[in-house]
Amino acid sequence: MLIVIMLAAAAALCYLLTPLFIRAAHRFGLLDYPQELKLHPKPVPFLGGMAVFVSFWTIVFAGIYTSRFFLEHSLVPPSDLHVLLSGIVSVARKIVWIFIGGAAILAVGFFDDKYRWSPLRKLLGQIAASLVLMSQGLTINLVEPLGPLGYLATFVWVLLIINAFNFIDSLDGHCAGIAIVSGMMLLWITQIIDQPFTALFLAAFTGALVGFFPYNFKPARIFLGDNGSLFIGYMMAAFTLLCRYYTPQATYATAFIPVLIFGVPLYDSVSVIAVRLYRGLPPWKGDRNHFAHRLVKMGMSDRVAVAFSFLIAIAIGHLAILLTQVDWFGASLVGIVYFFMIIIIALLEYYAARRQHFVEQLSGENKRRREDVDKAMGL
């Protein structure tokens, strides 16, 4: 019940606050203007990340304050609820540090939106936010602590997820929608493995995104901006570190649950970087070759491409949930299904790209022939 309350409260608050951020952005000129890689027809506010940030953290800190108030005034008798509220208060310090890291990454994204920071500056900000998480003992652990290797893996993982969500902010509603799907899947898993504190925290974040999404779906009235996509990536990385996935009936394969849940962002990152390197471009060089863009080139509309991505994320997310319930044989089947899903998508993209290239070549040849005929006829 508390999870539903947190999710609904955050959704309602963000839905009410987002129009205020839209008006504030127009008033202060905090707008994303059309340019080479941004084809929206008119300037659009880029303060969506701040709307999500304020809504999410308002609900979280209100929840902590309310829990402390109920405990201090003995308004809750000894019960499971009493234990839950005590746990919320006990982790308040760690949550405050996650808030500090989130505020830092939000600021990095805002300055990039406003002043177009260099990739190096953005990376340094991401590194600082990653170190904040690790300073609170949030590291990748399997069944046993990994020691120094765990810190290195955590550092790489946090940077990877931050940038993966930054990358998929390519079409209206894409990043926010994928984050909602990922959040719901993680929320489901926290219920299966009985992690109530993480579930409440995650419910507030997912709820804020749900409240924001109607304003961000095409045609978007407000963009997440880098401030939003970087913050979403940071929080998603933090949630995966807060969760512990191993259960007595499951296998070590549960360590791959986050990889499956973030299947779409990770596929987009790996594939777009591969395309850029193949073309001799640096990985950080922006273009319109992200997964959603490639779906549009296959003939889908923007909305259909975004919805198609959501369906893939939902399908892969259910594979992640299965990992909490199956033995090694079942985990192997999950891995095989995931592998062939990626192969099928990659093959569809490859042959669609070949077809488009052939059509463009044919069109170019026909144009040249018409020009030659016109020239021969003196036209």
C-alpha positions, 0 to 999 in steps of 0.5 A, spaced: 500 500 500 505 504 501 508 503 494 502 505 491 501 511 495 509 513 494 508 512 486 501 516 486 503 522 490 510 523 486 506 522 479 501 527 481 506 532 484 510 532 478 504 532 473 502 539 477 509 541 477 511 540 470 507 546 467 510 551 472 517 549 469 515 550 462 513 557 464 519 558 468 523 556 462 520 560 457 520 566 461 528 565 462 529 563 455 531 556 458 530 553 451 532 548 446 533 551 439 532 547 433 539 546 430 543 540 425 541 534 430 535 537 433 529 537 428 523 540 433 520 545 429 520 550 435 524 552 441 522 547 447 524 548 454 529 543 457 527 543 464 524 536 465 529 533 469 528 539 474 521 537 474 522 530 475 528 531 480 524 536 485 518 532 485 521 525 486 526 528 492 520 532 495 516 525 496 522 522 498 524 527 504 516 527 506 516 520 506 522 520 511 520 526 515 513 522 516 516 516 518 520 519 523 514 523 526 510 517 526 516 513 530 517 519 535 510 520 537 509 512 537 503 513 532 505 506 530 504 500 534 510 494 534 508 491 527 511 490 520 509 497 519 513 499 525 519 496 522 519 498 515 518 506 518 524 504 522 528 502 516 526 508 512 529 513 518 535 508 519 537 509 511 536 517 511 543 519 511 545 514 505 539 517 501 541 524 503 548 523 499 545 520 493 541 526 493 547 530 493 550 526 487 543 527 484 544 534 485 551 534 482 549 530 476 543 535 475 547 541 475 552 538 470 546 536 465 543 543 466 550 547 464 551 542 458 544 544 456 545 551 457 552 552 455 554 546 451 560 543 455 565 539 452 565 531 453 571 532 458 567 536 463 561 532 463 565 526 464 568 529 470 561 531 473 559 523 472 565 521 475 564 525 481 557 523 482 559 515 481 564 517 487 559 519 491 555 513 490 561 509 492 563 513 498 556 510 501 558 503 500 554 502 494 558 497 490 556 491 485 556 485 490 554 478 488 554 473 493 560 475 496 563 482 496 568 483 490 573 487 494 577 492 490 574 489 483 567 491 486 569 498 486 572 498 479 566 494 476 561 499 480 565 505 477 564 503 470 557 500 471 555 507 473 558 511 468 555 506 463 548 507 465 548 514 466 551 515 458 546 509 456 540 513 458 543 520 456 544 516 449 537 514 448 534 521 449 533 521 442 526 522 440 520 525 444 518 520 450 523 515 449 528 516 455 522 517 460 518 511 457 524 506 457 526 509 464 518 508 467 519 501 464 525 499 467 523 502 474 517 498 474 521 492 472 526 493 478 520 495 482 517 488 481 523 485 482 524 488 489 517 485 491 519 478 489 526 479 493 523 482 499 526 489 499 521 494 501 526 500 502 528 500 495 521 499 493 519 505 496 524 509 493 524 506 486 516 507 487 517 515 488 522 515 482 518 511 477 512 515 479 515 522 478 517 519 471 509 517 470 507 524 472 512 527 467 511 523 461 504 526 458 508 532 457 514 529 454 511 524 449 510 527 442 509 533 441 513 534 447 511 540 451 518 540 455 524 536 454 528 532 459 534 535 457 541 533 459 540 535 466 534 530 466 537 524 462 543 524 466 539 524 472 535 518 470 541 514 468 544 516 475 538 514 479 537 508 475 545 506 476 544 507 484 537 503 484 541 497 481 546 498 486 541 498 492 538 492 490 541 485 492 538 480 487 540 473 489 535 469 492 535 461 495 532 459 489 535 463 484 542 462 481 548 467 480 545 469 473 541 474 477 547 478 477 545 479 470 538 482 472 540 489 471 543 488 464 537 485 462 532 490 465 537 496 461 537 492 455 534 497 450 539 503 453 545 498 453 543 496 446 543 503 443 549 505 446 553 499 444 550 499 437 551 507 436 558 507 438 560 501 433 557 505 428 561 511 429 567 508 430 566 504 423 565 511 420 571 513 423 567 518 428 569 519 435 564 515 440 562 522 443 560 525 436 553 526 436 549 524 430 542 521 428 544 514 428 541 512 435 536 505 435 530 510 435 532 514 429 534 507 425 527 505 427 524 511 424 529 510 418 526 503 417 519 507 416 516 507 423 513 514 425 516 517 431 511 515 436 511 508 433 518 507 434 518 509 441 512 504 442 516 499 439 522 500 444 518 500 450 515 493 447 522 490 447 524 493 454 518 490 457 519 483 453 527 483 456 524 486 463 520 479 463 526 475 462 530 479 468 524 477 472 524 470 470 532 470 473 529 470 480 525 464 479 529 459 475 535 454 476 541 454 472 537 450 466 532 456 466 537 461 466 541 458 460 534 458 456 533 466 458 540 467 456 539 464 449 532 467 448 535 474 450 541 473 445 537 471 439 532 477 440 538 481 439 540 477 433 534 478 430 533 486 431 540 487 429 539 483 422 532 486 421 536 493 422 542 490 417 537 488 412 533 495 412 539 499 412 542 495 406 535 496 402 535 503 404 542 504 401 540 500 395 534 505 394 538 511 395 543 509 390 538 507 385 535 514 386 541 517 385 542 513 378 536 515 376 537 522 377 543 522 373 540 519 367 535 524 367 540 530 367 544 526 362 538 526 358 536 533 359 543 535 357 543 531 351 536 534 349 539 541 350 534 542 356 
